[in-house]
Amino acid sequence: MYDIEKIRSEFPILAREVNGKPLTYLDNGASAQKPQVVIDAITRGYAEEYSNVHRGLHYLSNLSTERYEAVRGIVARFLNAGSEDEIIFNSGTTEGINLVSYAWAAPQMQAGDEIILSTMEHHANIVPWHFLRERQGVVLKWIDPELDGSLDPQKVLDAITDRTKLIAITQCSNVLGTVVDVKTICTGARAKGVPVLVDGSQGAVHMPVDVQDIGCDFYAITGHKLYGPSGSGAIYIRADRQAEMQPFMGGGDMINEVSKEAVTYAKPPLKFEAGTPGIVQTIGMGAALEYLMDLGMENVAAHEAALAAYATERLSGLNWVNVQGHATGKAAIFSLTMDGAAHAHDISTILDKKGIAVRAGHHCAKPLMEHLGVAATARASFGLYNTTEEVDRLVEGLELCHKLLA
């Protein structure tokens, strides 16, 4: 059984009030709250077990290294990677995508080579490719979503030419909630010899992920959206793609030998993990992923699908609310505008007075905002601990917004 009350009790912050009202936290798309097991892992990591990893021979260093490296296997299981050596730790999806941009794409690409993106991408999966456009003359090709917010995988594949060197695509839009058929894209792209990077920042939160089944070359996740600490993350990079990469950053831990004349590098994944890492953050991420696997991502997905269906029904009764994106099977992410002069920031401020936390703005997706013809939206993004009662509170809050702002 999916015991929502038990689950909620495992997240201490959900018991607090904001502005004298029970906290209704609907900003999970930006960052999720943390269960007690993650908080305990972080506290223990600093209070009882902290030391630097890999380099020491003393007890605490060995213990920290053991805890830290164990997370590589946890991430590999969470994503069903072929080997834990295909998991590279970082501070989150942004760093993971930049790693691919600098260490794999930049050496592979020349002026006129192409990268295919969707208009739904988060800036983290746009800006690193603009670096290549600015510095190397790489061409960015954009695929727009359909009117309902869905993305046609065939349009992505039809955009491939003999100059296409990469497809970089989200698995789930952080604005529309659209779930992209990345498996079909990866299968078609591989047949044409084109690698695919999948931004799993939202996808891995809402559904089970099997990178071997998807067939992607790169898959990035970020810990703080997965109920883990900020400053934690990982990227799956298939072993054959790792062999094509040069280090992005140099420093300690990523070397084999260093002399005045030369340097040789450690084998992956350490080759791509320079310097002292986010040790405790990574350990906390491991605790979060184990928590999710214990719950069962299939169960999380089913709970959130039921929430999405209920929220869709309730919001459809507000004929002055416009929900951006209606793709079939969308995640429980609802970006809203309101008829009249109501600004997303005003909506968010009023909801906050009722203890309801939503995000307002462009959500680091300005090309999509331009495509939709809106400057900003108020986004309610649901997570594994949210309830239908919280959907009702959101609707009541929106009715108050309409009363005050219409």
TACOR-V785341 format. One record per backbone hydrogen bond with DSSP energy under -1.0 kcal/mol. CO is the residue of the C=O (numbers start at 1). NH is the residue of the N-H. E is the energy in kcal/mol with one decimal. If there is no record, write none. Layout:
co: [CO,CO]
nh: [NH,NH]
e: [E,E]
This chain:
co: [1,2,3,4,5,7,8,10,11,12,13,16,18,21,24,26,27,35,36,37,38,39,40,41,42,43,44,44,53,58,59,60,61,62,63,64,65,66,68,70,71,72,73,74,75,76,79,83,84,86,88,90,92,93,94,95,96,97,98,99,100,100,101,103,105,110,113,114,114,115,116,117,118,122,123,123,126,127,129,130,131,132,132,133,137,139,141,143,146,148,150,152,153,154,157,161,163,166,167,169,171,173,177,178,180,181,182,183,184,185,186,187,189,190,195,196,196,197,198,199,200,202,203,210,211,217,218,219,220,221,223,224,232,233,234,235,236,238,238,239,241,242,252,254,257,262,264,264,269,270,277,278,279,280,281,282,283,284,285,286,287,288,289,290,291,292,296,297,298,299,300,301,302,303,304,305,306,307,308,309,310,311,312,314,315,318,320,322,327,331,332,334,335,336,337,343,344,345,346,347,348,349,351,351,352,355,357,359,361,362,364,365,366,367,368,369,369,377,378,379,380,381,383,387,388,389,390,391,392,393,394,395,396,397,398,399,400,401,402]
nh: [3,4,7,8,9,10,11,36,14,15,16,23,21,18,357,381,31,39,40,41,42,43,44,45,46,47,48,49,55,62,63,64,65,66,67,68,69,70,71,74,75,76,77,78,79,81,211,86,87,237,235,233,96,97,98,99,100,101,102,103,104,105,106,246,109,113,139,165,166,141,168,143,121,125,126,127,130,131,133,134,135,136,138,137,112,115,117,119,149,326,146,156,157,158,160,164,114,116,197,199,180,177,331,173,182,185,186,187,188,189,190,191,194,193,167,217,218,169,220,171,204,206,207,214,215,238,198,236,200,234,228,32,223,90,221,88,219,241,242,243,244,245,275,266,264,259,256,257,272,273,279,282,283,284,285,286,287,288,289,290,291,292,293,294,295,296,300,301,302,303,304,305,306,307,308,309,310,311,312,313,314,315,316,317,318,321,339,337,330,333,382,380,324,378,322,347,348,349,350,351,352,353,354,356,355,24,26,379,377,365,123,369,370,371,372,373,374,361,336,359,334,28,386,391,392,393,394,395,396,397,398,399,400,401,402,403,404,405,406]
e: [-1.1,-1.3,-2.5,-2.6,-1.8,-1.3,-1.6,-2.9,-1.7,-1.8,-1.6,-2.1,-1.6,-3.1,-2.7,-2.6,-1.9,-1.9,-3.1,-1.8,-2.3,-2.6,-2.9,-2.1,-1.9,-3.3,-2.4,-1.5,-1.5,-2.4,-2.6,-2.9,-2.6,-2.3,-2.6,-3.0,-3.0,-1.6,-1.1,-1.5,-2.9,-2.1,-2.2,-2.5,-2.4,-2.3,-2.8,-1.6,-1.6,-2.6,-2.2,-1.1,-2.2,-2.9,-2.1,-2.3,-1.7,-2.4,-2.8,-3.0,-1.6,-3.1,-2.5,-1.6,-1.5,-2.3,-3.3,-2.9,-1.0,-2.8,-2.7,-2.1,-1.4,-2.2,-2.0,-2.7,-1.7,-1.8,-1.8,-3.1,-2.6,-2.2,-1.6,-1.1,-2.4,-2.4,-3.1,-2.3,-1.9,-3.2,-3.5,-1.2,-2.2,-2.8,-1.4,-1.5,-2.9,-2.4,-3.1,-2.5,-2.4,-1.2,-3.2,-2.3,-2.2,-1.5,-2.9,-2.7,-2.4,-2.7,-2.6,-1.5,-2.8,-1.4,-1.8,-2.1,-1.7,-2.7,-2.1,-2.1,-2.0,-1.2,-1.3,-2.7,-2.4,-2.4,-2.6,-3.2,-1.8,-1.6,-2.3,-1.9,-2.7,-2.1,-2.8,-2.3,-2.1,-1.0,-2.1,-1.7,-1.2,-1.7,-2.9,-1.7,-2.7,-2.9,-3.5,-1.1,-2.2,-2.1,-1.8,-2.5,-2.2,-2.7,-2.2,-2.2,-1.9,-2.1,-2.6,-2.3,-2.0,-2.3,-2.6,-2.3,-2.0,-2.3,-2.2,-2.6,-2.0,-2.5,-2.6,-2.3,-2.0,-2.0,-2.8,-2.3,-2.2,-3.0,-2.4,-1.9,-2.6,-2.9,-1.7,-1.0,-1.9,-2.1,-2.7,-2.0,-1.5,-2.5,-2.9,-2.9,-2.8,-2.6,-3.2,-2.3,-2.5,-2.2,-2.3,-2.4,-2.2,-1.3,-1.3,-2.4,-2.2,-3.2,-2.0,-3.7,-2.3,-1.2,-2.5,-2.1,-2.5,-2.0,-2.6,-1.3,-2.1,-1.9,-3.3,-2.3,-2.6,-1.6,-1.4,-1.3,-2.1,-1.9,-2.2,-2.4,-2.5,-2.5,-2.5,-2.2,-1.7,-2.2,-2.5,-2.0,-2.3,-2.9,-2.0]
